[in-house]
Structure formats: structure tokens, C-alpha cells
């Protein structure tokens, strides 16, 4: 996996970027779950948020790995 992303000469860890993207996705998902009333069915909404964040973070990281696997043969 690519270890760092260079942003204007500043190296940023990919795990941080993946966590930020997962956090943004979680904010949107929380709004949808709150608007539909799904949180009323949960015993502990904070634990559900944590679990959703971990799942989203894993999905984004897996997406980065899949993207890298497709880009490496193209870029050489």
C-alpha cells in the first residue's frame, strides 16, 4: 500500500486520509439515520456510530488498496 501522499511537498499518511474520508461519510450517514429515526431502535447510538466508523474506515482503506492495485500496472 502507498505509505504517504505528497500534498504540495507535505507528506500525509494514507491512514489519516482514509480516516478523514470515513469521518465525512459517517457525518452524512448519521444525518440519514437521524432523519429516518433509526437511532430510536438502538440501545447505544454511540457504539453504533463507532462500529459504522470502523466499517467505513475499513471500506475506504480497502478502496485505496484496490485503486493502487489498478494504478501500479498502468504507471509502471
N, CA, C and O atoms as a Tripos MOL2 file, in Angstrom:
@<TRIPOS>MOLECULE
protein
  304   303    76     0     0
PROTEIN
NO_CHARGES

@<TRIPOS>ATOM
      1 N           0.8390   -1.1750    0.0000 N.3       1 UNK1
      2 CA          0.0000    0.0000    0.0000 C.3       1 UNK1
      3 C           0.8890    1.2450    0.0000 C.2       1 UNK1
      4 O           1.9850    1.2290    0.5600 O.2       1 UNK1
      5 N           0.4220    2.3000   -0.6170 N.am      2 UNK2
      6 CA          1.1490    3.5520   -0.6260 C.3       2 UNK2
      7 C           1.1900    4.0810    0.8120 C.2       2 UNK2
      8 O           0.1570    4.1640    1.4760 O.2       2 UNK2
      9 N           2.3860    4.4380    1.2870 N.am      3 UNK3
     10 CA          2.5220    4.8410    2.6790 C.3       3 UNK3
     11 C           2.1640    6.3080    2.8880 C.2       3 UNK3
     12 O           1.6020    6.6640    3.9230 O.2       3 UNK3
     13 N           2.4850    7.1630    1.9180 N.am      4 UNK4
     14 CA          2.2790    8.5960    2.0860 C.3       4 UNK4
     15 C           1.7100    9.2030    0.8170 C.2       4 UNK4
     16 O           1.8980    8.6870   -0.2850 O.2       4 UNK4
     17 N           1.0140   10.3080    1.0010 N.am      5 UNK5
     18 CA          0.5300   11.1090   -0.1110 C.3       5 UNK5
     19 C           1.2310   12.4540   -0.0080 C.2       5 UNK5
     20 O           1.2160   13.0870    1.0480 O.2       5 UNK5
     21 N           1.8430   12.8910   -1.0990 N.am      6 UNK6
     22 CA          2.5290   14.1800   -1.1020 C.3       6 UNK6
     23 C           1.5380   15.2590   -1.5270 C.2       6 UNK6
     24 O           1.0070   15.2290   -2.6370 O.2       6 UNK6
     25 N           1.3010   16.2050   -0.6350 N.am      7 UNK7
     26 CA          0.3930   17.3140   -0.8980 C.3       7 UNK7
     27 C           1.2000   18.6030   -0.7920 C.2       7 UNK7
     28 O           1.4490   19.1060    0.3040 O.2       7 UNK7
     29 N           1.6040   19.1280   -1.9420 N.am      8 UNK8
     30 CA          2.4220   20.3320   -2.0130 C.3       8 UNK8
     31 C           3.7070   20.1870   -1.2100 C.2       8 UNK8
     32 O           4.1420   21.1260   -0.5430 O.2       8 UNK8
     33 N           4.3120   19.0040   -1.2780 N.am      9 UNK9
     34 CA          5.5740   18.7570   -0.5860 C.3       9 UNK9
     35 C           5.4270   18.3030    0.8500 C.2       9 UNK9
     36 O           6.4290   18.0180    1.5050 O.2       9 UNK9
     37 N           4.2160   18.2270    1.3570 N.am     10 UNK10
     38 CA          3.9750   17.7540    2.7200 C.3      10 UNK10
     39 C           3.4490   16.3330    2.6160 C.2      10 UNK10
     40 O           2.4460   16.0800    1.9480 O.2      10 UNK10
     41 N           4.1340   15.4020    3.2830 N.am     11 UNK11
     42 CA          3.7310   14.0130    3.2280 C.3      11 UNK11
     43 C           2.6760   13.7330    4.2930 C.2      11 UNK11
     44 O           2.8810   13.9940    5.4780 O.2      11 UNK11
     45 N           1.5430   13.1950    3.8440 N.am     12 UNK12
     46 CA          0.4150   12.8850    4.7190 C.3      12 UNK12
     47 C           0.1830   11.3760    4.6570 C.2      12 UNK12
     48 O           0.1460   10.7900    3.5750 O.2      12 UNK12
     49 N           0.0280   10.7560    5.8210 N.am     13 UNK13
     50 CA         -0.1790    9.3270    5.9020 C.3      13 UNK13
     51 C          -1.5360    8.9460    5.2980 C.2      13 UNK13
     52 O          -2.5320    9.6410    5.4970 O.2      13 UNK13
     53 N          -1.5560    7.8590    4.5770 N.am     14 UNK14
     54 CA         -2.7880    7.4070    3.9130 C.3      14 UNK14
     55 C          -3.8490    7.0200    4.9360 C.2      14 UNK14
     56 O          -5.0420    7.1970    4.6900 O.2      14 UNK14
     57 N          -3.4250    6.4940    6.0800 N.am     15 UNK15
     58 CA         -4.4060    6.1220    7.0990 C.3      15 UNK15
     59 C          -5.1680    7.3410    7.6090 C.2      15 UNK15
     60 O          -6.3580    7.2480    7.9100 O.2      15 UNK15
     61 N          -4.4910    8.4790    7.7050 N.am     16 UNK16
     62 CA         -5.1570    9.7050    8.1230 C.3      16 UNK16
     63 C          -6.1650   10.1580    7.0730 C.2      16 UNK16
     64 O          -7.2740   10.5710    7.4130 O.2      16 UNK16
     65 N          -5.7910   10.0830    5.8200 N.am     17 UNK17
     66 CA         -6.7070   10.4680    4.7380 C.3      17 UNK17
     67 C          -7.9200    9.5420    4.7270 C.2      17 UNK17
     68 O          -9.0530    9.9960    4.5690 O.2      17 UNK17
     69 N          -7.6760    8.2360    4.8960 N.am     18 UNK18
     70 CA         -8.7840    7.2830    4.9220 C.3      18 UNK18
     71 C          -9.7010    7.5410    6.1160 C.2      18 UNK18
     72 O         -10.9210    7.4380    5.9930 O.2      18 UNK18
     73 N          -9.1230    7.8740    7.2660 N.am     19 UNK19
     74 CA         -9.9380    8.1590    8.4520 C.3      19 UNK19
     75 C         -10.7720    9.4250    8.2470 C.2      19 UNK19
     76 O         -11.9310    9.4750    8.6580 O.2      19 UNK19
     77 N         -10.1950   10.4380    7.6200 N.am     20 UNK20
     78 CA        -10.9500   11.6640    7.3600 C.3      20 UNK20
     79 C         -12.0990   11.4210    6.3870 C.2      20 UNK20
     80 O         -13.1950   11.9450    6.5810 O.2      20 UNK20
     81 N         -11.8560   10.6310    5.3450 N.am     21 UNK21
     82 CA        -12.9260   10.3090    4.3990 C.3      21 UNK21
     83 C         -14.0170    9.4870    5.0730 C.2      21 UNK21
     84 O         -15.2030    9.7010    4.8240 O.2      21 UNK21
     85 N         -13.6170    8.5480    5.9270 N.am     22 UNK22
     86 CA        -14.6080    7.7490    6.6600 C.3      22 UNK22
     87 C         -15.4040    8.6290    7.6160 C.2      22 UNK22
     88 O         -16.6060    8.4250    7.7870 O.2      22 UNK22
     89 N         -14.7540    9.5960    8.2370 N.am     23 UNK23
     90 CA        -15.4550   10.5140    9.1310 C.3      23 UNK23
     91 C         -16.4780   11.3620    8.3920 C.2      23 UNK23
     92 O         -17.5850   11.5820    8.8830 O.2      23 UNK23
     93 N         -16.1010   11.8360    7.2100 N.am     24 UNK24
     94 CA        -17.0550   12.6000    6.4010 C.3      24 UNK24
     95 C         -18.2420   11.7460    5.9800 C.2      24 UNK24
     96 O         -19.3840   12.2070    6.0010 O.2      24 UNK24
     97 N         -17.9720   10.5030    5.5990 N.am     25 UNK25
     98 CA        -19.0600    9.5990    5.2220 C.3      25 UNK25
     99 C         -19.9550    9.3070    6.4230 C.2      25 UNK25
    100 O         -21.1700    9.1730    6.2810 O.2      25 UNK25
    101 N         -19.3480    9.2100    7.6120 N.am     26 UNK26
    102 CA        -20.1290    8.9500    8.8200 C.3      26 UNK26
    103 C         -21.0490   10.1140    9.1480 C.2      26 UNK26
    104 O         -22.1800    9.9080    9.5870 O.2      26 UNK26
    105 N         -20.5730   11.3320    8.9400 N.am     27 UNK27
    106 CA        -21.4210   12.5030    9.1970 C.3      27 UNK27
    107 C         -22.6710   12.4450    8.3210 C.2      27 UNK27
    108 O         -23.7790   12.6840    8.8030 O.2      27 UNK27
    109 N         -22.5000   12.1360    7.0620 N.am     28 UNK28
    110 CA        -23.6550   12.0210    6.1690 C.3      28 UNK28
    111 C         -24.5700   10.8750    6.5490 C.2      28 UNK28
    112 O         -25.7930   11.0080    6.5080 O.2      28 UNK28
    113 N         -23.9810    9.7530    6.9170 N.am     29 UNK29
    114 CA        -24.7760    8.5850    7.3060 C.3      29 UNK29
    115 C         -25.5410    8.8470    8.6020 C.2      29 UNK29
    116 O         -26.6810    8.4050    8.7500 O.2      29 UNK29
    117 N         -24.9190    9.5650    9.5420 N.am     30 UNK30
    118 CA        -25.6120    9.9050   10.7900 C.3      30 UNK30
    119 C         -26.8130   10.8020   10.5320 C.2      30 UNK30
    120 O         -27.8440   10.6600   11.1900 O.2      30 UNK30
    121 N         -26.6940   11.7210    9.5880 N.am     31 UNK31
    122 CA        -27.8330   12.5830    9.2570 C.3      31 UNK31
    123 C         -28.9820   11.7700    8.6870 C.2      31 UNK31
    124 O         -30.1440   12.0010    9.0220 O.2      31 UNK31
    125 N         -28.6530   10.8240    7.8280 N.am     32 UNK32
    126 CA        -29.6970    9.9770    7.2420 C.3      32 UNK32
    127 C         -30.3440    9.1170    8.3190 C.2      32 UNK32
    128 O         -31.5690    9.0010    8.3700 O.2      32 UNK32
    129 N         -29.5210    8.5080    9.1870 N.am     33 UNK33
    130 CA        -30.0750    7.6590   10.2460 C.3      33 UNK33
    131 C         -30.9020    8.4730   11.2410 C.2      33 UNK33
    132 O         -31.9160    7.9910   11.7460 O.2      33 UNK33
    133 N         -30.4810    9.6800   11.5190 N.am     34 UNK34
    134 CA        -31.2540   10.5300   12.4290 C.3      34 UNK34
    135 C         -32.5660   10.9770   11.8140 C.2      34 UNK34
    136 O         -33.5860   11.0450   12.4990 O.2      34 UNK34
    137 N         -32.5440   11.2820   10.5220 N.am     35 UNK35
    138 CA        -33.7730   11.7300    9.8550 C.3      35 UNK35
    139 C         -34.7910   10.6080    9.7100 C.2      35 UNK35
    140 O         -35.9960   10.8570    9.7350 O.2      35 UNK35
    141 N         -34.3200    9.3790    9.5610 N.am     36 UNK36
    142 CA        -35.2450    8.2550    9.4120 C.3      36 UNK36
    143 C         -35.7010    7.6880   10.7430 C.2      36 UNK36
    144 O         -36.6130    6.8610   10.7840 O.2      36 UNK36
    145 N         -35.0740    8.1230   11.8430 N.am     37 UNK37
    146 CA        -35.4720    7.6250   13.1540 C.3      37 UNK37
    147 C         -34.8580    6.2920   13.5110 C.2      37 UNK37
    148 O         -35.3600    5.6060   14.4010 O.2      37 UNK37
    149 N         -33.7910    5.9070   12.8470 N.am     38 UNK38
    150 CA        -33.1680    4.6090   13.1160 C.3      38 UNK38
    151 C         -32.4710    4.5800   14.4740 C.2      38 UNK38
    152 O         -32.3060    3.5060   15.0520 O.2      38 UNK38
    153 N         -32.0650    5.7230   14.9910 N.am     39 UNK39
    154 CA        -31.3850    5.7580   16.2830 C.3      39 UNK39
    155 C         -32.3180    5.4070   17.4380 C.2      39 UNK39
    156 O         -31.8550    5.0150   18.5090 O.2      39 UNK39
    157 N         -33.6100    5.5420   17.2330 N.am     40 UNK40
    158 CA        -34.5500    5.1800   18.2960 C.3      40 UNK40
    159 C         -34.5780    3.6730   18.5370 C.2      40 UNK40
    160 O         -34.9770    3.2230   19.6110 O.2      40 UNK40
    161 N         -34.1600    2.9020   17.5530 N.am     41 UNK41
    162 CA        -34.1700    1.4540   17.6780 C.3      41 UNK41
    163 C         -32.9010    0.8960   18.3240 C.2      41 UNK41
    164 O         -32.8260   -0.2950   18.6250 O.2      41 UNK41
    165 N         -31.9170    1.7490   18.5320 N.am     42 UNK42
    166 CA        -30.6240    1.2970   19.0390 C.3      42 UNK42
    167 C         -30.5290    1.4860   20.5470 C.2      42 UNK42
    168 O         -31.0630    2.4450   21.1040 O.2      42 UNK42
    169 N         -29.8370    0.5510   21.1950 N.am     43 UNK43
    170 CA        -29.6370    0.6400   22.6280 C.3      43 UNK43
    171 C         -28.6110    1.7150   22.9520 C.2      43 UNK43
    172 O         -28.7970    2.4970   23.8850 O.2      43 UNK43
    173 N         -27.5170    1.7560   22.1750 N.am     44 UNK44
    174 CA        -26.4270    2.6950   22.4380 C.3      44 UNK44
    175 C         -25.9660    3.2920   21.1060 C.2      44 UNK44
    176 O         -25.1100    2.7140   20.4360 O.2      44 UNK44
    177 N         -26.5180    4.4300   20.7200 N.am     45 UNK45
    178 CA        -26.1860    5.0150   19.4160 C.3      45 UNK45
    179 C         -24.7030    5.3330   19.2350 C.2      45 UNK45
    180 O         -24.1960    5.2820   18.1150 O.2      45 UNK45
    181 N         -24.0010    5.6610   20.3210 N.am     46 UNK46
    182 CA        -22.5770    5.9760   20.2000 C.3      46 UNK46
    183 C         -21.7740    4.7420   19.7920 C.2      46 UNK46
    184 O         -20.8240    4.8480   19.0160 O.2      46 UNK46
    185 N         -22.1500    3.5850   20.3060 N.am     47 UNK47
    186 CA        -21.4730    2.3490   19.8960 C.3      47 UNK47
    187 C         -21.7750    2.0240   18.4370 C.2      47 UNK47
    188 O         -20.9110    1.5210   17.7180 O.2      47 UNK47
    189 N         -22.9700    2.3030   18.0110 N.am     48 UNK48
    190 CA        -23.3180    2.0830   16.6040 C.3      48 UNK48
    191 C         -22.5210    3.0340   15.7160 C.2      48 UNK48
    192 O         -22.0770    2.6470   14.6350 O.2      48 UNK48
    193 N         -22.3400    4.2710   16.1650 N.am     49 UNK49
    194 CA        -21.5240    5.2180   15.3990 C.3      49 UNK49
    195 C         -20.0770    4.7500   15.3100 C.2      49 UNK49
    196 O         -19.4580    4.8470   14.2510 O.2      49 UNK49
    197 N         -19.5380    4.2460   16.4080 N.am     50 UNK50
    198 CA        -18.1660    3.7440   16.3920 C.3      50 UNK50
    199 C         -18.0280    2.5590   15.4440 C.2      50 UNK50
    200 O         -17.0680    2.4780   14.6770 O.2      50 UNK50
    201 N         -18.9790    1.6520   15.4960 N.am     51 UNK51
    202 CA        -18.9350    0.4900   14.6120 C.3      51 UNK51
    203 C         -19.0520    0.9120   13.1450 C.2      51 UNK51
    204 O         -18.3510    0.3780   12.2860 O.2      51 UNK51
    205 N         -19.9260    1.8590   12.8640 N.am     52 UNK52
    206 CA        -20.0550    2.3570   11.4920 C.3      52 UNK52
    207 C         -18.7770    3.0390   11.0230 C.2      52 UNK52
    208 O         -18.3790    2.8900    9.8680 O.2      52 UNK52
    209 N         -18.1330    3.7890   11.9150 N.am     53 UNK53
    210 CA        -16.8810    4.4490   11.5470 C.3      53 UNK53
    211 C         -15.8020    3.4190   11.2100 C.2      53 UNK53
    212 O         -15.0870    3.5620   10.2190 O.2      53 UNK53
    213 N         -15.6910    2.3880   12.0350 N.am     54 UNK54
    214 CA        -14.6820    1.3560   11.7750 C.3      54 UNK54
    215 C         -14.9660    0.6530   10.4490 C.2      54 UNK54
    216 O         -14.0410    0.3970    9.6780 O.2      54 UNK54
    217 N         -16.2150    0.3420   10.1790 N.am     55 UNK55
    218 CA        -16.5660   -0.2980    8.9120 C.3      55 UNK55
    219 C         -16.3020    0.6170    7.7220 C.2      55 UNK55
    220 O         -15.8040    0.1660    6.6900 O.2      55 UNK55
    221 N         -16.6300    1.8840    7.8580 N.am     56 UNK56
    222 CA        -16.3690    2.8260    6.7670 C.3      56 UNK56
    223 C         -14.8730    3.0260    6.5600 C.2      56 UNK56
    224 O         -14.4180    3.1370    5.4220 O.2      56 UNK56
    225 N         -14.1040    3.0740    7.6420 N.am     57 UNK57
    226 CA        -12.6620    3.2400    7.5400 C.3      57 UNK57
    227 C         -12.0450    2.0380    6.8340 C.2      57 UNK57
    228 O         -11.1660    2.1950    5.9860 O.2      57 UNK57
    229 N         -12.5030    0.8470    7.1810 N.am     58 UNK58
    230 CA        -12.0010   -0.3550    6.5180 C.3      58 UNK58
    231 C         -12.3770   -0.3570    5.0360 C.2      58 UNK58
    232 O         -11.5720   -0.7600    4.1960 O.2      58 UNK58
    233 N         -13.5740    0.0820    4.7140 N.am     59 UNK59
    234 CA        -14.0080    0.1180    3.3170 C.3      59 UNK59
    235 C         -13.1850    1.1220    2.5080 C.2      59 UNK59
    236 O         -12.8070    0.8420    1.3700 O.2      59 UNK59
    237 N         -12.9090    2.2850    3.0890 N.am     60 UNK60
    238 CA        -12.1060    3.2890    2.3860 C.3      60 UNK60
    239 C         -10.6770    2.7940    2.2050 C.2      60 UNK60
    240 O         -10.0880    2.9760    1.1390 O.2      60 UNK60
    241 N         -10.1140    2.1700    3.2380 N.am     61 UNK61
    242 CA         -8.7570    1.6240    3.1290 C.3      61 UNK61
    243 C          -8.7040    0.5290    2.0760 C.2      61 UNK61
    244 O          -7.7480    0.4580    1.3040 O.2      61 UNK61
    245 N          -9.7250   -0.3300    2.0360 N.am     62 UNK62
    246 CA         -9.7690   -1.3720    1.0220 C.3      62 UNK62
    247 C          -9.8700   -0.7540   -0.3710 C.2      62 UNK62
    248 O          -9.2790   -1.2620   -1.3240 O.2      62 UNK62
    249 N         -10.6110    0.3270   -0.4840 N.am     63 UNK63
    250 CA        -10.7210    1.0290   -1.7620 C.3      63 UNK63
    251 C          -9.3850    1.6100   -2.2040 C.2      63 UNK63
    252 O          -9.0570    1.5760   -3.3900 O.2      63 UNK63
    253 N          -8.6060    2.1470   -1.2550 N.am     64 UNK64
    254 CA         -7.2740    2.6520   -1.5940 C.3      64 UNK64
    255 C          -6.3680    1.5370   -2.0930 C.2      64 UNK64
    256 O          -5.6160    1.7210   -3.0500 O.2      64 UNK64
    257 N          -6.4420    0.3750   -1.4390 N.am     65 UNK65
    258 CA         -5.6160   -0.7630   -1.8580 C.3      65 UNK65
    259 C          -6.0320   -1.2270   -3.2450 C.2      65 UNK65
    260 O          -5.1740   -1.5230   -4.0770 O.2      65 UNK65
    261 N          -7.3240   -1.2940   -3.5060 N.am     66 UNK66
    262 CA         -7.8010   -1.7120   -4.8250 C.3      66 UNK66
    263 C          -7.4120   -0.7000   -5.8900 C.2      66 UNK66
    264 O          -7.0570   -1.0790   -7.0060 O.2      66 UNK66
    265 N          -7.4740    0.5800   -5.5570 N.am     67 UNK67
    266 CA         -7.0790    1.6210   -6.5000 C.3      67 UNK67
    267 C          -5.5920    1.5360   -6.8120 C.2      67 UNK67
    268 O          -5.1790    1.6850   -7.9620 O.2      67 UNK67
    269 N          -4.7920    1.2950   -5.7800 N.am     68 UNK68
    270 CA         -3.3590    1.1700   -6.0050 C.3      68 UNK68
    271 C          -3.0440   -0.0470   -6.8710 C.2      68 UNK68
    272 O          -2.1640    0.0180   -7.7300 O.2      68 UNK68
    273 N          -3.7530   -1.1520   -6.6560 N.am     69 UNK69
    274 CA         -3.5130   -2.3500   -7.4530 C.3      69 UNK69
    275 C          -3.8210   -2.1080   -8.9250 C.2      69 UNK69
    276 O          -3.2040   -2.7190   -9.7980 O.2      69 UNK69
    277 N          -4.7620   -1.2290   -9.2020 N.am     70 UNK70
    278 CA         -5.0820   -0.9240  -10.6030 C.3      70 UNK70
    279 C          -4.1500    0.1190  -11.1860 C.2      70 UNK70
    280 O          -3.8980    0.1080  -12.3900 O.2      70 UNK70
    281 N          -3.6250    1.0330  -10.3540 N.am     71 UNK71
    282 CA         -2.7710    2.0990  -10.8700 C.3      71 UNK71
    283 C          -1.3300    1.6660  -11.0880 C.2      71 UNK71
    284 O          -0.6670    2.1790  -11.9900 O.2      71 UNK71
    285 N          -0.8270    0.7310  -10.2810 N.am     72 UNK72
    286 CA          0.5770    0.3310  -10.3900 C.3      72 UNK72
    287 C           0.8920   -0.2550  -11.7700 C.2      72 UNK72
    288 O           1.9100    0.1210  -12.3490 O.2      72 UNK72
    289 N           0.0760   -1.1520  -12.3250 N.am     73 UNK73
    290 CA          0.4040   -1.6390  -13.6620 C.3      73 UNK73
    291 C           0.3280   -0.5480  -14.7360 C.2      73 UNK73
    292 O           1.0630   -0.5900  -15.7220 O.2      73 UNK73
    293 N          -0.5520    0.4130  -14.5410 N.am     74 UNK74
    294 CA         -0.6960    1.4870  -15.5390 C.3      74 UNK74
    295 C           0.4840    2.4510  -15.5060 C.2      74 UNK74
    296 O           0.9540    2.9100  -16.5480 O.2      74 UNK74
    297 N           0.9590    2.7550  -14.2910 N.am     75 UNK75
    298 CA          2.0250    3.7410  -14.1340 C.3      75 UNK75
    299 C           3.4140    3.1240  -14.2090 C.2      75 UNK75
    300 O           4.4040    3.8310  -14.3970 O.2      75 UNK75
    301 N           3.4840    1.8310  -14.0630 N.am     76 UNK76
    302 CA          4.7710    1.1570  -14.2030 C.3      76 UNK76
    303 C           5.5430    1.0450  -12.9920 C.2      76 UNK76
    304 O           6.6420    0.4920  -13.0100 O.2      76 UNK76
@<TRIPOS>BOND
     1     1     2 1
     2     2     3 1
     3     3     4 2
     4     3     5 am
     5     5     6 1
     6     6     7 1
     7     7     8 2
     8     7     9 am
     9     9    10 1
    10    10    11 1
    11    11    12 2
    12    11    13 am
    13    13    14 1
    14    14    15 1
    15    15    16 2
    16    15    17 am
    17    17    18 1
    18    18    19 1
    19    19    20 2
    20    19    21 am
    21    21    22 1
    22    22    23 1
    23    23    24 2
    24    23    25 am
    25    25    26 1
    26    26    27 1
    27    27    28 2
    28    27    29 am
    29    29    30 1
    30    30    31 1
    31    31    32 2
    32    31    33 am
    33    33    34 1
    34    34    35 1
    35    35    36 2
    36    35    37 am
    37    37    38 1
    38    38    39 1
    39    39    40 2
    40    39    41 am
    41    41    42 1
    42    42    43 1
    43    43    44 2
    44    43    45 am
    45    45    46 1
    46    46    47 1
    47    47    48 2
    48    47    49 am
    49    49    50 1
    50    50    51 1
    51    51    52 2
    52    51    53 am
    53    53    54 1
    54    54    55 1
    55    55    56 2
    56    55    57 am
    57    57    58 1
    58    58    59 1
    59    59    60 2
    60    59    61 am
    61    61    62 1
    62    62    63 1
    63    63    64 2
    64    63    65 am
    65    65    66 1
    66    66    67 1
    67    67    68 2
    68    67    69 am
    69    69    70 1
    70    70    71 1
    71    71    72 2
    72    71    73 am
    73    73    74 1
    74    74    75 1
    75    75    76 2
    76    75    77 am
    77    77    78 1
    78    78    79 1
    79    79    80 2
    80    79    81 am
    81    81    82 1
    82    82    83 1
    83    83    84 2
    84    83    85 am
    85    85    86 1
    86    86    87 1
    87    87    88 2
    88    87    89 am
    89    89    90 1
    90    90    91 1
    91    91    92 2
    92    91    93 am
    93    93    94 1
    94    94    95 1
    95    95    96 2
    96    95    97 am
    97    97    98 1
    98    98    99 1
    99    99   100 2
   100    99   101 am
   101   101   102 1
   102   102   103 1
   103   103   104 2
   104   103   105 am
   105   105   106 1
   106   106   107 1
   107   107   108 2
   108   107   109 am
   109   109   110 1
   110   110   111 1
   111   111   112 2
   112   111   113 am
   113   113   114 1
   114   114   115 1
   115   115   116 2
   116   115   117 am
   117   117   118 1
   118   118   119 1
   119   119   120 2
   120   119   121 am
   121   121   122 1
   122   122   123 1
   123   123   124 2
   124   123   125 am
   125   125   126 1
   126   126   127 1
   127   127   128 2
   128   127   129 am
   129   129   130 1
   130   130   131 1
   131   131   132 2
   132   131   133 am
   133   133   134 1
   134   134   135 1
   135   135   136 2
   136   135   137 am
   137   137   138 1
   138   138   139 1
   139   139   140 2
   140   139   141 am
   141   141   142 1
   142   142   143 1
   143   143   144 2
   144   143   145 am
   145   145   146 1
   146   146   147 1
   147   147   148 2
   148   147   149 am
   149   149   150 1
   150   150   151 1
   151   151   152 2
   152   151   153 am
   153   153   154 1
   154   154   155 1
   155   155   156 2
   156   155   157 am
   157   157   158 1
   158   158   159 1
   159   159   160 2
   160   159   161 am
   161   161   162 1
   162   162   163 1
   163   163   164 2
   164   163   165 am
   165   165   166 1
   166   166   167 1
   167   167   168 2
   168   167   169 am
   169   169   170 1
   170   170   171 1
   171   171   172 2
   172   171   173 am
   173   173   174 1
   174   174   175 1
   175   175   176 2
   176   175   177 am
   177   177   178 1
   178   178   179 1
   179   179   180 2
   180   179   181 am
   181   181   182 1
   182   182   183 1
   183   183   184 2
   184   183   185 am
   185   185   186 1
   186   186   187 1
   187   187   188 2
   188   187   189 am
   189   189   190 1
   190   190   191 1
   191   191   192 2
   192   191   193 am
   193   193   194 1
   194   194   195 1
   195   195   196 2
   196   195   197 am
   197   197   198 1
   198   198   199 1
   199   199   200 2
   200   199   201 am
   201   201   202 1
   202   202   203 1
   203   203   204 2
   204   203   205 am
   205   205   206 1
   206   206   207 1
   207   207   208 2
   208   207   209 am
   209   209   210 1
   210   210   211 1
   211   211   212 2
   212   211   213 am
   213   213   214 1
   214   214   215 1
   215   215   216 2
   216   215   217 am
   217   217   218 1
   218   218   219 1
   219   219   220 2
   220   219   221 am
   221   221   222 1
   222   222   223 1
   223   223   224 2
   224   223   225 am
   225   225   226 1
   226   226   227 1
   227   227   228 2
   228   227   229 am
   229   229   230 1
   230   230   231 1
   231   231   232 2
   232   231   233 am
   233   233   234 1
   234   234   235 1
   235   235   236 2
   236   235   237 am
   237   237   238 1
   238   238   239 1
   239   239   240 2
   240   239   241 am
   241   241   242 1
   242   242   243 1
   243   243   244 2
   244   243   245 am
   245   245   246 1
   246   246   247 1
   247   247   248 2
   248   247   249 am
   249   249   250 1
   250   250   251 1
   251   251   252 2
   252   251   253 am
   253   253   254 1
   254   254   255 1
   255   255   256 2
   256   255   257 am
   257   257   258 1
   258   258   259 1
   259   259   260 2
   260   259   261 am
   261   261   262 1
   262   262   263 1
   263   263   264 2
   264   263   265 am
   265   265   266 1
   266   266   267 1
   267   267   268 2
   268   267   269 am
   269   269   270 1
   270   270   271 1
   271   271   272 2
   272   271   273 am
   273   273   274 1
   274   274   275 1
   275   275   276 2
   276   275   277 am
   277   277   278 1
   278   278   279 1
   279   279   280 2
   280   279   281 am
   281   281   282 1
   282   282   283 1
   283   283   284 2
   284   283   285 am
   285   285   286 1
   286   286   287 1
   287   287   288 2
   288   287   289 am
   289   289   290 1
   290   290   291 1
   291   291   292 2
   292   291   293 am
   293   293   294 1
   294   294   295 1
   295   295   296 2
   296   295   297 am
   297   297   298 1
   298   298   299 1
   299   299   300 2
   300   299   301 am
   301   301   302 1
   302   302   303 1
   303   303   304 2
@<TRIPOS>SUBSTRUCTURE
     1 UNK1         2 RESIDUE 1 A UNK
     2 UNK2         6 RESIDUE 1 A UNK
     3 UNK3        10 RESIDUE 1 A UNK
     4 UNK4        14 RESIDUE 1 A UNK
     5 UNK5        18 RESIDUE 1 A UNK
     6 UNK6        22 RESIDUE 1 A UNK
     7 UNK7        26 RESIDUE 1 A UNK
     8 UNK8        30 RESIDUE 1 A UNK
     9 UNK9        34 RESIDUE 1 A UNK
    10 UNK10       38 RESIDUE 1 A UNK
    11 UNK11       42 RESIDUE 1 A UNK
    12 UNK12       46 RESIDUE 1 A UNK
    13 UNK13       50 RESIDUE 1 A UNK
    14 UNK14       54 RESIDUE 1 A UNK
    15 UNK15       58 RESIDUE 1 A UNK
    16 UNK16       62 RESIDUE 1 A UNK
    17 UNK17       66 RESIDUE 1 A UNK
    18 UNK18       70 RESIDUE 1 A UNK
    19 UNK19       74 RESIDUE 1 A UNK
    20 UNK20       78 RESIDUE 1 A UNK
    21 UNK21       82 RESIDUE 1 A UNK
    22 UNK22       86 RESIDUE 1 A UNK
    23 UNK23       90 RESIDUE 1 A UNK
    24 UNK24       94 RESIDUE 1 A UNK
    25 UNK25       98 RESIDUE 1 A UNK
    26 UNK26      102 RESIDUE 1 A UNK
    27 UNK27      106 RESIDUE 1 A UNK
    28 UNK28      110 RESIDUE 1 A UNK
    29 UNK29      114 RESIDUE 1 A UNK
    30 UNK30      118 RESIDUE 1 A UNK
    31 UNK31      122 RESIDUE 1 A UNK
    32 UNK32      126 RESIDUE 1 A UNK
    33 UNK33      130 RESIDUE 1 A UNK
    34 UNK34      134 RESIDUE 1 A UNK
    35 UNK35      138 RESIDUE 1 A UNK
    36 UNK36      142 RESIDUE 1 A UNK
    37 UNK37      146 RESIDUE 1 A UNK
    38 UNK38      150 RESIDUE 1 A UNK
    39 UNK39      154 RESIDUE 1 A UNK
    40 UNK40      158 RESIDUE 1 A UNK
    41 UNK41      162 RESIDUE 1 A UNK
    42 UNK42      166 RESIDUE 1 A UNK
    43 UNK43      170 RESIDUE 1 A UNK
    44 UNK44      174 RESIDUE 1 A UNK
    45 UNK45      178 RESIDUE 1 A UNK
    46 UNK46      182 RESIDUE 1 A UNK
    47 UNK47      186 RESIDUE 1 A UNK
    48 UNK48      190 RESIDUE 1 A UNK
    49 UNK49      194 RESIDUE 1 A UNK
    50 UNK50      198 RESIDUE 1 A UNK
    51 UNK51      202 RESIDUE 1 A UNK
    52 UNK52      206 RESIDUE 1 A UNK
    53 UNK53      210 RESIDUE 1 A UNK
    54 UNK54      214 RESIDUE 1 A UNK
    55 UNK55      218 RESIDUE 1 A UNK
    56 UNK56      222 RESIDUE 1 A UNK
    57 UNK57      226 RESIDUE 1 A UNK
    58 UNK58      230 RESIDUE 1 A UNK
    59 UNK59      234 RESIDUE 1 A UNK
    60 UNK60      238 RESIDUE 1 A UNK
    61 UNK61      242 RESIDUE 1 A UNK
    62 UNK62      246 RESIDUE 1 A UNK
    63 UNK63      250 RESIDUE 1 A UNK
    64 UNK64      254 RESIDUE 1 A UNK
    65 UNK65      258 RESIDUE 1 A UNK
    66 UNK66      262 RESIDUE 1 A UNK
    67 UNK67      266 RESIDUE 1 A UNK
    68 UNK68      270 RESIDUE 1 A UNK
    69 UNK69      274 RESIDUE 1 A UNK
    70 UNK70      278 RESIDUE 1 A UNK
    71 UNK71      282 RESIDUE 1 A UNK
    72 UNK72      286 RESIDUE 1 A UNK
    73 UNK73      290 RESIDUE 1 A UNK
    74 UNK74      294 RESIDUE 1 A UNK
    75 UNK75      298 RESIDUE 1 A UNK
    76 UNK76      302 RESIDUE 1 A UNK
